[in-house]
């Protein structure tokens, strides 16, 4: 639960509206109020794994205390660093387990500067009033372009030819090298990345089919197939773009490799648990597959260095010894454009949540938002109340708010967690502490921590 009071006009706000002639005009009455639940200098933010400068700048411009590290942290050190932090920003390496989050007594929100959130115990976070945001769209194009590049590199065996020439060996061959025009690409998972990839592949002259757990509208001339088996049997190139779920664990294993065309290719830029790697090694050695490209792995190093060995994954050296296999260190979204866009998207979501309580885009909370208060609405307070989704809560909350005028109120639930946002007026600054204490004392907040 949090209370955000209306600040004085000392907080700058840019605004614009249009008059009846469509001309831009400024009006003080429509200026958006910036709500500040804390003194901004009291907000402590920890950013790990080299979060892009665009994101860091947005957070620093709010006046928050921003602590920035280029690497992830081991769990024991992370437990120590997170104890007094209000906001933490991570990428894919940092593991925010229940043990870590249990120590985060002040934490109100997590920003995942990436697509996935499987590195965060989102259920534990939700049950303890911690919102989680990510960036589901911003690196889609970068991943799609990488896959297109890998298709061409595999088809022409460019990796092997390059390695050979680096060693001084001239090996000009055409056997087993192909154009991709006229070949069939099978996409497993037709989401943001898969759909963009289909457009790029069609532009290269490929036929595209996809398999997804739900029926989806295909772009261009792409066609959805009814089963994974039918996709594997019909595709020359198979690429995976699915989340890490129990249903996707080792979804491509020995049985699935047997269904694939002899001499076909496999690409995985989704999650490392999707492919049974020992089965992939056997399929490559037997000639069932002519090539493969992997960007993700079941276990990945916490930082850069000579760590991709059998000590990390027992099959690493066997995998590295294969011909016509592209191994990249989880760089699908690692472009300047993608990281810049992710920095903006996630940081702006964090600012909206900290300053206004808006949960639009949260992966573990109900999505709730109210229109912004304006500068002509003095003595207003925004109440954010995260509670158990049980009967009678609204009645208790409204009894606390009953002495004030509730201008706007919205509530929604997601599983066991409910989220209430209300704007109330005619609140003196001396009454804010009493409101906070009354709402905090309601039994329906436990074990959710007050915001």
HELIX and SHEET records of a PDB file:
HELIX    1   1 UNK A   28  UNK A   30  5                                   3    
HELIX    2   2 UNK A   40  UNK A   42  5                                   3    
HELIX    3   3 UNK A   53  UNK A   61  1                                   9    
HELIX    4   4 UNK A   75  UNK A   81  1                                   7    
HELIX    5   5 UNK A   98  UNK A  102  1                                   5    
HELIX    6   6 UNK A  122  UNK A  127  1                                   6    
HELIX    7   7 UNK A  140  UNK A  155  1                                  16    
HELIX    8   8 UNK A  158  UNK A  166  1                                   9    
HELIX    9   9 UNK A  192  UNK A  203  1                                  12    
HELIX   10  10 UNK A  228  UNK A  234  1                                   7    
HELIX   11  11 UNK A  246  UNK A  248  5                                   3    
HELIX   12  12 UNK A  254  UNK A  259  1                                   6    
HELIX   13  13 UNK A  272  UNK A  274  5                                   3    
HELIX   14  14 UNK A  277  UNK A  286  1                                  10    
HELIX   15  15 UNK A  316  UNK A  320  1                                   5    
HELIX   16  16 UNK A  336  UNK A  356  1                                  21    
HELIX   17  17 UNK A  393  UNK A  401  1                                   9    
HELIX   18  18 UNK A  429  UNK A  440  1                                  12    
HELIX   19  19 UNK A  443  UNK A  445  5                                   3    
SHEET    1   A 5 UNK A  35  UNK A  36  0                                        
SHEET    2   A 5 UNK A   2  UNK A   6 -1                                        
SHEET    3   A 5 UNK A 381  UNK A 388 -1                                        
SHEET    4   A 5 UNK A 417  UNK A 425 -1                                        
SHEET    5   A 5 UNK A 405  UNK A 414 -1                                        
SHEET    1   B 2 UNK A  17  UNK A  18  0                                        
SHEET    2   B 2 UNK A  24  UNK A  25 -1                                        
SHEET    1   C 5 UNK A  65  UNK A  68  0                                        
SHEET    2   C 5 UNK A  44  UNK A  47  1                                        
SHEET    3   C 5 UNK A  87  UNK A  90  1                                        
SHEET    4   C 5 UNK A 109  UNK A 112  1                                        
SHEET    5   C 5 UNK A 131  UNK A 133  1                                        
SHEET    1   D 7 UNK A 223  UNK A 224  0                                        
SHEET    2   D 7 UNK A 207  UNK A 211  1                                        
SHEET    3   D 7 UNK A 184  UNK A 188  1                                        
SHEET    4   D 7 UNK A 237  UNK A 240  1                                        
SHEET    5   D 7 UNK A 264  UNK A 268  1                                        
SHEET    6   D 7 UNK A 289  UNK A 294  1                                        
SHEET    7   D 7 UNK A 325  UNK A 327  1                                        
END                                                                             
